[in-house]
Amino acid sequence: MIAPVPQRIAPLSWRKPALLWTPIALALAIGWPAALFYNDPNPQRLALVAGAAVFALALISLGVGWATGQAPRARRIVVLHVVIAGALVAIAAPFVLIELLALVADYEREGAGESFTFAMSLAMIPLALVVGLPIALVSGIVFAWLALKRSHIGGGDLLEDRVFKNDVKPFR
């Protein structure tokens, strides 16, 4: 019988105690963009809602990966999940914003919401991406470094884990 191929890169694991470190990591990752608007509560709320949406999508995609047995092996994979979720939220945000503005305008004056068009949403997408992606990148890095840690498979030394002990013959 052939021995299984040894696993060299261990998957990431949650920093212990996870009930302490995960909320701290989420609070810092979602909270730092909101802290930039400490004097203005409306953009602060918008930053909190967008950050929560980004991390909800990212944690869902990471959870699916963990459930299917493909846990991330590097922090860059976790950051990639957060950045992709940030891109999706940044693309969707102008459409949501235009619809909300149209609803408010119609509430104030009947028919005023018709001036907000689909083209306005399309025109705002590049701006949303330019602002949202760097924020998602930094937030993903903060989350990945605080919430996750690298786990170890064995002793860590290739010669001492008994997989390659008989194969390696130095200086022969």
Backbone as JSON Lines, residues from 0, in Angstrom:
{"i":0,"aa":"M","n":[0.84,-1.18,0.0],"ca":[0.0,0.0,0.0],"c":[0.89,1.25,0.0]}
{"i":1,"aa":"I","n":[0.5,2.23,-0.77],"ca":[1.27,3.46,-0.9],"c":[0.87,4.42,0.21]}
{"i":2,"aa":"A","n":[1.89,4.99,0.84],"ca":[1.63,5.95,1.92],"c":[1.09,7.26,1.34]}
{"i":3,"aa":"P","n":[0.2,7.93,2.07],"ca":[-0.35,9.19,1.55],"c":[0.73,10.27,1.5]}
{"i":4,"aa":"V","n":[0.54,11.19,0.59],"ca":[1.46,12.31,0.45],"c":[1.34,13.19,1.7]}
{"i":5,"aa":"P","n":[2.45,13.5,2.34],"ca":[2.37,14.3,3.57],"c":[1.93,15.74,3.27]}
{"i":6,"aa":"Q","n":[1.22,16.28,4.2],"ca":[0.74,17.65,4.08],"c":[1.81,18.58,4.65]}
{"i":7,"aa":"R","n":[2.32,19.49,3.82],"ca":[3.41,20.35,4.24],"c":[2.94,21.71,4.72]}
{"i":8,"aa":"I","n":[1.88,22.24,4.16],"ca":[1.39,23.56,4.57],"c":[0.09,23.35,5.34]}
{"i":9,"aa":"A","n":[0.13,23.64,6.61],"ca":[-1.04,23.43,7.46],"c":[-2.07,24.53,7.2]}
{"i":10,"aa":"P","n":[-3.34,24.2,7.28],"ca":[-4.36,25.24,7.13],"c":[-4.34,26.19,8.33]}
{"i":11,"aa":"L","n":[-4.85,27.39,8.09],"ca":[-4.95,28.36,9.18],"c":[-6.0,27.91,10.18]}
{"i":12,"aa":"S","n":[-5.84,28.34,11.4],"ca":[-6.85,28.04,12.42],"c":[-7.19,29.33,13.16]}
{"i":13,"aa":"W","n":[-8.31,29.32,13.84],"ca":[-8.74,30.5,14.58],"c":[-7.85,30.69,15.8]}
{"i":14,"aa":"R","n":[-7.49,31.9,16.04],"ca":[-6.66,32.21,17.23],"c":[-7.5,31.92,18.47]}
{"i":15,"aa":"K","n":[-6.89,31.26,19.43],"ca":[-7.6,30.87,20.65],"c":[-7.5,31.96,21.71]}
{"i":16,"aa":"P","n":[-8.5,32.26,22.46],"ca":[-9.89,31.83,22.36],"c":[-10.61,32.6,21.25]}
{"i":17,"aa":"A","n":[-11.25,31.84,20.37],"ca":[-11.88,32.42,19.18],"c":[-13.02,33.37,19.56]}
{"i":18,"aa":"L","n":[-13.69,33.11,20.68],"ca":[-14.79,33.99,21.09],"c":[-14.28,35.36,21.53]}
{"i":19,"aa":"L","n":[-13.01,35.48,21.78],"ca":[-12.41,36.77,22.12],"c":[-11.76,37.42,20.91]}
{"i":20,"aa":"W","n":[-10.93,36.67,20.18],"ca":[-10.14,37.24,19.1],"c":[-10.94,37.56,17.85]}
{"i":21,"aa":"T","n":[-11.93,36.75,17.52],"ca":[-12.72,37.02,16.3],"c":[-13.52,38.31,16.4]}
{"i":22,"aa":"P","n":[-14.25,38.57,17.5],"ca":[-14.94,39.86,17.58],"c":[-13.98,41.06,17.62]}
{"i":23,"aa":"I","n":[-12.83,40.89,18.26],"ca":[-11.86,41.99,18.28],"c":[-11.36,42.26,16.86]}
{"i":24,"aa":"A","n":[-11.05,41.2,16.12],"ca":[-10.57,41.36,14.75],"c":[-11.65,41.99,13.86]}
{"i":25,"aa":"L","n":[-12.9,41.55,14.02],"ca":[-13.99,42.14,13.23],"c":[-14.23,43.59,13.61]}
{"i":26,"aa":"A","n":[-14.18,43.9,14.89],"ca":[-14.4,45.28,15.33],"c":[-13.33,46.21,14.77]}
{"i":27,"aa":"L","n":[-12.08,45.78,14.79],"ca":[-11.02,46.62,14.25],"c":[-11.08,46.72,12.73]}
{"i":28,"aa":"A","n":[-11.37,45.6,12.07],"ca":[-11.41,45.6,10.61],"c":[-12.58,46.41,10.06]}
{"i":29,"aa":"I","n":[-13.71,46.35,10.73],"ca":[-14.89,47.11,10.28],"c":[-14.87,48.52,10.85]}
{"i":30,"aa":"G","n":[-14.31,48.69,12.03],"ca":[-14.39,49.96,12.72],"c":[-13.41,51.03,12.27]}
{"i":31,"aa":"W","n":[-12.24,50.64,11.75],"ca":[-11.26,51.69,11.41],"c":[-11.75,52.61,10.3]}
{"i":32,"aa":"P","n":[-12.47,52.13,9.25],"ca":[-12.97,53.11,8.27],"c":[-14.03,54.03,8.87]}
{"i":33,"aa":"A","n":[-14.84,53.51,9.78],"ca":[-15.85,54.35,10.43],"c":[-15.2,55.39,11.33]}
{"i":34,"aa":"A","n":[-14.05,55.05,11.9],"ca":[-13.36,56.01,12.77],"c":[-12.83,57.21,11.99]}
{"i":35,"aa":"L","n":[-12.67,57.07,10.69],"ca":[-12.23,58.2,9.87],"c":[-13.29,59.31,9.83]}
{"i":36,"aa":"F","n":[-14.54,58.93,10.06],"ca":[-15.66,59.89,10.02],"c":[-16.19,60.16,11.42]}
{"i":37,"aa":"Y","n":[-15.33,60.36,12.39],"ca":[-15.78,60.5,13.78],"c":[-16.62,61.74,14.01]}
{"i":38,"aa":"N","n":[-16.54,62.75,13.15],"ca":[-17.35,63.97,13.33],"c":[-18.66,63.95,12.56]}
{"i":39,"aa":"D","n":[-18.81,63.04,11.62],"ca":[-20.0,63.01,10.79],"c":[-20.66,61.63,10.89]}
{"i":40,"aa":"P","n":[-21.8,61.53,11.55],"ca":[-22.39,60.21,11.8],"c":[-22.97,59.52,10.55]}
{"i":41,"aa":"N","n":[-23.41,60.28,9.53],"ca":[-24.01,59.63,8.37],"c":[-23.0,58.82,7.55]}
{"i":42,"aa":"P","n":[-21.85,59.37,7.17],"ca":[-20.86,58.52,6.49],"c":[-20.31,57.42,7.41]}
{"i":43,"aa":"Q","n":[-20.31,57.68,8.69],"ca":[-19.84,56.68,9.64],"c":[-20.78,55.46,9.61]}
{"i":44,"aa":"R","n":[-22.07,55.7,9.6],"ca":[-23.03,54.59,9.51],"c":[-22.9,53.85,8.19]}
{"i":45,"aa":"L","n":[-22.7,54.61,7.12],"ca":[-22.53,54.0,5.8],"c":[-21.29,53.1,5.78]}
{"i":46,"aa":"A","n":[-20.2,53.57,6.38],"ca":[-18.98,52.76,6.43],"c":[-19.19,51.49,7.26]}
{"i":47,"aa":"L","n":[-19.92,51.6,8.36],"ca":[-20.2,50.42,9.2],"c":[-21.07,49.41,8.47]}
{"i":48,"aa":"V","n":[-22.09,49.88,7.78],"ca":[-22.98,48.97,7.05],"c":[-22.23,48.3,5.9]}
{"i":49,"aa":"A","n":[-21.44,49.07,5.16],"ca":[-20.67,48.49,4.05],"c":[-19.65,47.49,4.58]}
{"i":50,"aa":"G","n":[-18.96,47.82,5.67],"ca":[-17.99,46.9,6.25],"c":[-18.64,45.62,6.74]}
{"i":51,"aa":"A","n":[-19.81,45.75,7.36],"ca":[-20.52,44.56,7.82],"c":[-20.95,43.69,6.64]}
{"i":52,"aa":"A","n":[-21.39,44.31,5.57],"ca":[-21.79,43.54,4.37],"c":[-20.59,42.83,3.76]}
{"i":53,"aa":"V","n":[-19.46,43.51,3.7],"ca":[-18.25,42.9,3.14],"c":[-17.84,41.7,3.97]}
{"i":54,"aa":"F","n":[-17.8,41.84,5.29],"ca":[-17.36,40.72,6.12],"c":[-18.41,39.62,6.2]}
{"i":55,"aa":"A","n":[-19.66,39.95,6.04],"ca":[-20.67,38.89,5.99],"c":[-20.44,38.02,4.75]}
{"i":56,"aa":"L","n":[-20.23,38.64,3.6],"ca":[-19.97,37.87,2.38],"c":[-18.65,37.1,2.47]}
{"i":57,"aa":"A","n":[-17.62,37.75,3.0],"ca":[-16.31,37.09,3.1],"c":[-16.36,35.9,4.05]}
{"i":58,"aa":"L","n":[-17.02,36.07,5.19],"ca":[-17.09,34.96,6.14],"c":[-17.97,33.82,5.64]}
{"i":59,"aa":"I","n":[-18.98,34.14,4.84],"ca":[-19.79,33.08,4.23],"c":[-18.94,32.28,3.25]}
{"i":60,"aa":"S","n":[-18.17,32.97,2.4],"ca":[-17.35,32.24,1.44],"c":[-16.24,31.45,2.14]}
{"i":61,"aa":"L","n":[-15.65,32.02,3.2],"ca":[-14.65,31.27,3.96],"c":[-15.28,30.07,4.67]}
{"i":62,"aa":"G","n":[-16.48,30.25,5.2],"ca":[-17.18,29.15,5.87],"c":[-17.5,28.01,4.92]}
{"i":63,"aa":"V","n":[-17.88,28.35,3.7],"ca":[-18.14,27.3,2.7],"c":[-16.85,26.54,2.41]}
{"i":64,"aa":"G","n":[-15.75,27.26,2.31],"ca":[-14.47,26.59,2.09],"c":[-14.09,25.68,3.24]}
{"i":65,"aa":"W","n":[-14.29,26.15,4.47],"ca":[-13.97,25.32,5.63],"c":[-14.91,24.1,5.69]}
{"i":66,"aa":"A","n":[-16.18,24.29,5.35],"ca":[-17.13,23.19,5.4],"c":[-16.84,22.13,4.35]}
{"i":67,"aa":"T","n":[-16.3,22.53,3.22],"ca":[-15.97,21.56,2.17],"c":[-14.58,20.97,2.35]}
{"i":68,"aa":"G","n":[-13.9,21.31,3.44],"ca":[-12.59,20.73,3.72],"c":[-11.44,21.46,3.06]}
{"i":69,"aa":"Q","n":[-11.67,22.67,2.57],"ca":[-10.6,23.43,1.94],"c":[-10.35,24.71,2.71]}
{"i":70,"aa":"A","n":[-9.87,24.55,3.92],"ca":[-9.55,25.7,4.75],"c":[-8.38,26.46,4.13]}
{"i":71,"aa":"P","n":[-8.37,27.79,4.29],"ca":[-7.26,28.55,3.7],"c":[-5.94,28.2,4.36]}
{"i":72,"aa":"R","n":[-4.89,28.14,3.56],"ca":[-3.57,27.78,4.07],"c":[-2.68,29.0,4.25]}
{"i":73,"aa":"A","n":[-3.12,30.15,3.76],"ca":[-2.33,31.37,3.89],"c":[-3.27,32.54,4.16]}
{"i":74,"aa":"R","n":[-2.73,33.55,4.83],"ca":[-3.55,34.72,5.13],"c":[-3.94,35.47,3.87]}
{"i":75,"aa":"R","n":[-3.14,35.35,2.81],"ca":[-3.48,36.04,1.58],"c":[-4.77,35.51,0.97]}
{"i":76,"aa":"I","n":[-5.09,34.26,1.21],"ca":[-6.35,33.69,0.73],"c":[-7.51,34.35,1.46]}
{"i":77,"aa":"V","n":[-7.38,34.56,2.75],"ca":[-8.43,35.23,3.54],"c":[-8.58,36.67,3.07]}
{"i":78,"aa":"V","n":[-7.46,37.35,2.85],"ca":[-7.5,38.73,2.36],"c":[-8.16,38.76,0.99]}
{"i":79,"aa":"L","n":[-7.88,37.78,0.15],"ca":[-8.51,37.71,-1.17],"c":[-10.02,37.58,-1.06]}
{"i":80,"aa":"H","n":[-10.49,36.76,-0.13],"ca":[-11.93,36.63,0.08],"c":[-12.54,37.98,0.48]}
{"i":81,"aa":"V","n":[-11.86,38.7,1.35],"ca":[-12.37,40.0,1.8],"c":[-12.35,41.01,0.66]}
{"i":82,"aa":"V","n":[-11.3,41.02,-0.14],"ca":[-11.21,41.97,-1.25],"c":[-12.27,41.67,-2.31]}
{"i":83,"aa":"I","n":[-12.49,40.41,-2.61],"ca":[-13.54,40.06,-3.59],"c":[-14.92,40.46,-3.06]}
{"i":84,"aa":"A","n":[-15.17,40.2,-1.79],"ca":[-16.44,40.64,-1.19],"c":[-16.53,42.16,-1.2]}
{"i":85,"aa":"G","n":[-15.43,42.85,-0.96],"ca":[-15.41,44.31,-1.02],"c":[-15.71,44.82,-2.41]}
{"i":86,"aa":"A","n":[-15.18,44.14,-3.42],"ca":[-15.47,44.54,-4.81],"c":[-16.95,44.34,-5.13]}
{"i":87,"aa":"L","n":[-17.53,43.24,-4.68],"ca":[-18.95,43.01,-4.93],"c":[-19.83,44.07,-4.25]}
{"i":88,"aa":"V","n":[-19.48,44.39,-3.01],"ca":[-20.25,45.42,-2.29],"c":[-20.05,46.79,-2.93]}
{"i":89,"aa":"A","n":[-18.83,47.08,-3.37],"ca":[-18.57,48.37,-4.02],"c":[-19.31,48.49,-5.35]}
{"i":90,"aa":"I","n":[-19.44,47.4,-6.07],"ca":[-20.19,47.44,-7.33],"c":[-21.68,47.59,-7.07]}
{"i":91,"aa":"A","n":[-22.19,46.95,-6.03],"ca":[-23.62,47.01,-5.73],"c":[-24.03,48.31,-5.02]}
{"i":92,"aa":"A","n":[-23.1,48.94,-4.33],"ca":[-23.43,50.12,-3.52],"c":[-24.04,51.27,-4.31]}
{"i":93,"aa":"P","n":[-23.53,51.63,-5.49],"ca":[-24.16,52.74,-6.22],"c":[-25.61,52.46,-6.61]}
{"i":94,"aa":"F","n":[-25.93,51.23,-6.93],"ca":[-27.3,50.9,-7.29],"c":[-28.23,51.03,-6.09]}
{"i":95,"aa":"V","n":[-27.76,50.58,-4.94],"ca":[-28.55,50.71,-3.71],"c":[-28.71,52.18,-3.34]}
{"i":96,"aa":"L","n":[-27.62,52.93,-3.45],"ca":[-27.66,54.35,-3.1],"c":[-28.62,55.13,-4.0]}
{"i":97,"aa":"I","n":[-28.57,54.88,-5.29],"ca":[-29.45,55.59,-6.22],"c":[-30.91,55.25,-5.94]}
{"i":98,"aa":"E","n":[-31.18,53.99,-5.64],"ca":[-32.58,53.61,-5.32],"c":[-33.05,54.28,-4.03]}
{"i":99,"aa":"L","n":[-32.18,54.34,-3.02],"ca":[-32.56,55.01,-1.77],"c":[-32.77,56.5,-1.99]}
{"i":100,"aa":"L","n":[-31.91,57.13,-2.78],"ca":[-32.09,58.55,-3.09],"c":[-33.39,58.8,-3.85]}
{"i":101,"aa":"A","n":[-33.72,57.9,-4.77],"ca":[-34.97,58.04,-5.52],"c":[-36.18,57.89,-4.59]}
{"i":102,"aa":"L","n":[-36.1,56.96,-3.64],"ca":[-37.2,56.8,-2.68],"c":[-37.38,58.04,-1.82]}
{"i":103,"aa":"V","n":[-36.27,58.6,-1.36],"ca":[-36.35,59.81,-0.53],"c":[-36.89,60.98,-1.35]}
{"i":104,"aa":"A","n":[-36.43,61.11,-2.59],"ca":[-36.9,62.21,-3.45],"c":[-38.39,62.06,-3.74]}
{"i":105,"aa":"D","n":[-38.85,60.85,-3.98],"ca":[-40.29,60.63,-4.22],"c":[-41.1,60.92,-2.97]}
{"i":106,"aa":"Y","n":[-40.54,60.65,-1.82],"ca":[-41.24,60.94,-0.57],"c":[-41.39,62.44,-0.38]}
{"i":107,"aa":"E","n":[-40.35,63.18,-0.72],"ca":[-40.39,64.64,-0.58],"c":[-41.33,65.28,-1.6]}
{"i":108,"aa":"R","n":[-41.19,64.84,-2.85],"ca":[-42.02,65.43,-3.93],"c":[-42.31,64.33,-4.95]}
{"i":109,"aa":"E","n":[-43.55,64.13,-5.25],"ca":[-43.99,63.07,-6.17],"c":[-43.33,63.25,-7.54]}
{"i":110,"aa":"G","n":[-42.68,62.17,-8.04],"ca":[-42.05,62.19,-9.36],"c":[-40.61,62.66,-9.37]}
{"i":111,"aa":"A","n":[-40.1,63.12,-8.25],"ca":[-38.72,63.61,-8.23],"c":[-37.7,62.47,-8.31]}
{"i":112,"aa":"G","n":[-38.1,61.28,-7.97],"ca":[-37.19,60.14,-8.01],"c":[-36.84,59.68,-9.4]}
{"i":113,"aa":"E","n":[-37.58,60.13,-10.39],"ca":[-37.32,59.73,-11.77],"c":[-36.04,60.36,-12.31]}
{"i":114,"aa":"S","n":[-35.55,61.4,-11.66],"ca":[-34.32,62.05,-12.13],"c":[-33.07,61.22,-11.8]}
{"i":115,"aa":"F","n":[-33.19,60.25,-10.9],"ca":[-32.07,59.36,-10.58],"c":[-32.14,58.16,-11.52]}
{"i":116,"aa":"T","n":[-31.13,58.04,-12.37],"ca":[-31.18,57.03,-13.44],"c":[-30.18,55.92,-13.21]}
{"i":117,"aa":"F","n":[-30.33,54.89,-14.02],"ca":[-29.42,53.75,-14.02],"c":[-28.02,54.19,-14.44]}
{"i":118,"aa":"A","n":[-27.94,55.15,-15.35],"ca":[-26.64,55.65,-15.81],"c":[-25.87,56.31,-14.67]}
{"i":119,"aa":"M","n":[-26.57,56.93,-13.75],"ca":[-25.91,57.53,-12.58],"c":[-25.24,56.44,-11.74]}
{"i":120,"aa":"S","n":[-25.91,55.32,-11.59],"ca":[-25.33,54.21,-10.85],"c":[-24.08,53.67,-11.53]}
{"i":121,"aa":"L","n":[-24.16,53.53,-12.84],"ca":[-23.01,53.03,-13.59],"c":[-21.83,54.0,-13.51]}
{"i":122,"aa":"A","n":[-22.12,55.29,-13.5],"ca":[-21.05,56.28,-13.43],"c":[-20.37,56.3,-12.06]}
{"i":123,"aa":"M","n":[-21.07,55.86,-11.03],"ca":[-20.49,55.88,-9.67],"c":[-19.68,54.63,-9.34]}
{"i":124,"aa":"I","n":[-19.77,53.59,-10.15],"ca":[-19.06,52.34,-9.86],"c":[-17.54,52.52,-9.78]}
{"i":125,"aa":"P","n":[-16.89,53.21,-10.74],"ca":[-15.43,53.38,-10.6],"c":[-15.02,54.09,-9.31]}
{"i":126,"aa":"L","n":[-15.78,55.1,-8.92],"ca":[-15.47,55.81,-7.68],"c":[-15.63,54.88,-6.48]}
{"i":127,"aa":"A","n":[-16.68,54.09,-6.48],"ca":[-16.9,53.16,-5.38],"c":[-15.78,52.12,-5.3]}
{"i":128,"aa":"L","n":[-15.29,51.67,-6.45],"ca":[-14.19,50.71,-6.45],"c":[-12.88,51.35,-5.98]}
{"i":129,"aa":"V","n":[-12.62,52.58,-6.42],"ca":[-11.38,53.26,-6.04],"c":[-11.35,53.52,-4.53]}
{"i":130,"aa":"V","n":[-12.5,53.81,-3.96],"ca":[-12.56,54.06,-2.52],"c":[-12.66,52.75,-1.74]}
{"i":131,"aa":"G","n":[-13.45,51.82,-2.24],"ca":[-13.75,50.61,-1.47],"c":[-12.67,49.55,-1.46]}
{"i":132,"aa":"L","n":[-11.96,49.36,-2.56],"ca":[-10.98,48.27,-2.61],"c":[-9.78,48.47,-1.67]}
{"i":133,"aa":"P","n":[-9.19,49.67,-1.58],"ca":[-8.11,49.81,-0.6],"c":[-8.58,49.62,0.84]}
{"i":134,"aa":"I","n":[-9.78,50.07,1.13],"ca":[-10.33,49.87,2.48],"c":[-10.53,48.38,2.74]}
{"i":135,"aa":"A","n":[-11.05,47.65,1.75],"ca":[-11.24,46.2,1.91],"c":[-9.9,45.49,2.07]}
{"i":136,"aa":"L","n":[-8.88,45.94,1.35],"ca":[-7.56,45.32,1.47],"c":[-6.99,45.49,2.87]}
{"i":137,"aa":"V","n":[-7.01,46.7,3.39],"ca":[-6.47,46.94,4.73],"c":[-7.3,46.2,5.78]}
{"i":138,"aa":"S","n":[-8.61,46.24,5.63],"ca":[-9.48,45.54,6.58],"c":[-9.24,44.03,6.55]}
{"i":139,"aa":"G","n":[-9.04,43.48,5.36],"ca":[-8.76,42.05,5.24],"c":[-7.44,41.67,5.9]}
{"i":140,"aa":"I","n":[-6.43,42.53,5.74],"ca":[-5.13,42.26,6.37],"c":[-5.26,42.31,7.89]}
{"i":141,"aa":"V","n":[-5.97,43.33,8.39],"ca":[-6.17,43.44,9.84],"c":[-6.89,42.2,10.38]}
{"i":142,"aa":"F","n":[-7.96,41.79,9.69],"ca":[-8.72,40.63,10.15],"c":[-7.89,39.36,10.1]}
{"i":143,"aa":"A","n":[-7.19,39.14,8.99],"ca":[-6.43,37.9,8.83],"c":[-5.32,37.77,9.87]}
{"i":144,"aa":"W","n":[-4.65,38.86,10.21],"ca":[-3.56,38.79,11.17],"c":[-4.05,38.7,12.61]}
{"i":145,"aa":"L","n":[-5.22,39.23,12.9],"ca":[-5.7,39.18,14.28],"c":[-6.52,37.92,14.58]}
{"i":146,"aa":"A","n":[-7.33,37.46,13.66],"ca":[-8.26,36.37,13.94],"c":[-7.68,34.99,13.67]}
{"i":147,"aa":"L","n":[-6.7,34.9,12.77],"ca":[-6.22,33.59,12.35],"c":[-4.75,33.42,12.67]}
{"i":148,"aa":"K","n":[-4.36,32.16,12.88],"ca":[-2.96,31.87,13.12],"c":[-2.59,30.62,12.33]}
{"i":149,"aa":"R","n":[-1.33,30.5,12.08],"ca":[-0.84,29.34,11.35],"c":[-0.74,28.17,12.31]}
{"i":150,"aa":"S","n":[-1.32,27.04,11.94],"ca":[-1.21,25.85,12.78],"c":[-0.03,25.01,12.31]}
{"i":151,"aa":"H","n":[0.44,24.16,13.16],"ca":[1.6,23.33,12.85],"c":[1.16,21.89,12.67]}
{"i":152,"aa":"I","n":[1.76,21.22,11.71],"ca":[1.41,19.83,11.45],"c":[2.12,18.9,12.4]}
{"i":153,"aa":"G","n":[3.39,19.1,12.57],"ca":[4.17,18.22,13.44],"c":[5.18,19.05,14.18]}
{"i":154,"aa":"G","n":[6.39,18.5,14.27],"ca":[7.47,19.22,14.92],"c":[7.94,20.42,14.12]}
{"i":155,"aa":"G","n":[7.61,20.45,12.86],"ca":[8.0,21.59,12.04],"c":[9.27,21.34,11.26]}
{"i":156,"aa":"D","n":[10.09,20.38,11.63],"ca":[11.33,20.11,10.93],"c":[11.09,18.94,9.98]}
{"i":157,"aa":"L","n":[11.47,19.11,8.72],"ca":[11.22,18.08,7.72],"c":[11.95,16.77,8.05]}
{"i":158,"aa":"L","n":[13.11,16.85,8.66],"ca":[13.88,15.65,8.95],"c":[13.38,14.92,10.19]}
{"i":159,"aa":"E","n":[12.67,15.59,11.04],"ca":[12.24,15.0,12.3],"c":[10.81,14.48,12.28]}
{"i":160,"aa":"D","n":[10.11,14.61,11.16],"ca":[8.71,14.17,11.17],"c":[8.54,12.74,10.65]}
{"i":161,"aa":"R","n":[9.6,12.0,10.45],"ca":[9.64,10.6,10.08],"c":[9.13,10.31,8.68]}
{"i":162,"aa":"V","n":[8.8,11.33,7.93],"ca":[8.37,11.1,6.56],"c":[9.58,10.98,5.65]}
{"i":163,"aa":"F","n":[10.53,11.89,5.82],"ca":[11.72,11.91,4.98],"c":[12.96,11.4,5.7]}
{"i":164,"aa":"K","n":[12.83,10.82,6.85],"ca":[13.98,10.44,7.66],"c":[14.88,9.43,6.94]}
{"i":165,"aa":"N","n":[14.28,8.45,6.28],"ca":[15.08,7.42,5.61],"c":[15.51,7.83,4.21]}
{"i":166,"aa":"D","n":[14.89,8.87,3.65],"ca":[15.2,9.29,2.29],"c":[16.4,10.23,2.23]}
{"i":167,"aa":"V","n":[16.65,10.96,3.28],"ca":[17.69,11.99,3.27],"c":[19.0,11.41,3.77]}
{"i":168,"aa":"K","n":[20.02,11.49,2.93],"ca":[21.35,11.01,3.3],"c":[22.34,12.12,3.0]}
{"i":169,"aa":"P","n":[22.51,13.04,3.93],"ca":[23.4,14.15,3.66],"c":[24.86,13.71,3.56]}
{"i":170,"aa":"F","n":[25.61,14.39,2.72],"ca":[27.06,14.22,2.55],"c":[27.43,12.83,2.07]}
{"i":171,"aa":"R","n":[26.66,12.24,1.2],"ca":[27.03,10.93,0.64],"c":[27.23,11.02,-0.82]}
